[in-house]
Amino acid sequence: MYRPLAVSVQDHQIPPSLGLQPVNLPADEAWAIERLNVITHNGAYLDAPCHNALTMNGGERAITIDEALFDWCMQRSLDVNFRHFRMAT
């Protein structure tokens, strides 16, 4: 059964276990955590701007992954191949 993409975004609070202070991070805020419900064939990895900060483009609300423009995915890219490294155990 196909289920559409579902995204839930956590807040930008610093996890206490990291021992960081807001002043240690840009704009005094931590990264967001997005929980995704997707099908198994996801393709390449893409971070939404809201994963890194609450704002973008000089103060606009940072977009979520479901708002990312498809054109962003159709640009030059870098292929990084790690297959020659031994798998960690």
C-alpha positions as CSV (number, residue, x, y, z in Angstrom):
1,M,0.0,0.0,0.0
2,Y,1.4,3.4,-0.9
3,R,1.5,6.1,1.8
4,P,2.3,9.7,0.9
5,L,5.3,11.4,2.4
6,A,4.6,12.6,6.0
7,V,7.0,15.0,7.7
8,S,7.0,16.1,11.3
9,V,9.6,18.7,12.5
10,Q,11.0,18.8,16.0
11,D,12.0,22.1,17.6
12,H,15.5,23.7,17.5
13,Q,16.3,23.1,21.1
14,I,19.8,21.9,22.1
15,P,19.8,18.3,23.4
16,P,21.0,18.6,27.1
17,S,23.2,15.5,26.6
18,L,25.5,17.6,24.2
19,G,26.5,20.1,26.9
20,L,26.3,23.0,24.5
21,Q,25.1,26.5,25.2
22,P,23.1,28.5,22.7
23,V,26.0,30.9,22.2
24,N,28.0,27.9,20.7
25,L,25.6,27.7,17.7
26,P,24.6,30.0,14.9
27,A,21.7,32.3,15.9
28,D,21.7,30.6,19.3
29,E,19.7,27.7,18.0
30,A,20.3,24.0,17.4
31,W,19.3,21.9,14.4
32,A,15.9,20.5,13.8
33,I,15.1,16.8,13.6
34,E,12.6,15.8,10.9
35,R,10.8,12.5,11.2
36,L,9.8,11.1,7.8
37,N,7.4,8.5,6.7
38,V,8.5,7.5,3.2
39,I,8.5,4.7,0.8
40,T,11.6,2.5,0.6
41,H,12.9,3.9,-2.6
42,N,14.0,7.4,-1.5
43,G,16.9,8.2,-3.8
44,A,19.6,10.7,-2.7
45,Y,19.8,12.5,0.6
46,L,18.5,16.1,0.9
47,D,18.3,18.3,4.0
48,A,15.6,20.9,4.3
49,P,16.8,24.3,5.3
50,C,14.7,24.1,8.5
51,H,17.0,21.3,9.5
52,N,19.8,23.8,10.1
53,A,18.0,27.0,11.2
54,L,14.6,28.6,11.7
55,T,15.2,31.2,9.0
56,M,16.7,31.5,5.6
57,N,17.3,34.1,2.9
58,G,17.8,36.9,5.4
59,G,15.0,36.2,7.8
60,E,12.4,34.2,5.8
61,R,10.9,31.2,7.5
62,A,13.1,28.2,6.6
63,I,11.2,25.7,4.4
64,T,10.6,22.1,5.4
65,I,11.5,19.1,3.2
66,D,8.1,18.9,1.6
67,E,8.4,22.5,0.5
68,A,11.8,22.0,-1.2
69,L,11.8,22.9,-4.9
70,F,12.3,20.0,-7.3
71,D,14.7,22.3,-9.3
72,W,17.1,22.1,-6.4
73,C,17.6,18.4,-7.1
74,M,18.3,18.9,-10.8
75,Q,21.7,20.7,-10.5
76,R,25.3,19.7,-10.7
77,S,26.2,17.2,-8.0
78,L,29.1,15.4,-6.4
79,D,29.2,11.6,-6.2
80,V,31.0,10.3,-3.2
81,N,31.8,6.6,-3.2
82,F,32.8,5.0,0.1
83,R,32.5,1.4,-1.0
84,H,36.3,0.9,-0.7
85,F,36.2,1.4,3.0
86,R,35.8,-1.5,5.4
87,M,32.4,-1.8,7.0
88,A,32.4,-0.8,10.7
89,T,31.3,-3.4,13.2
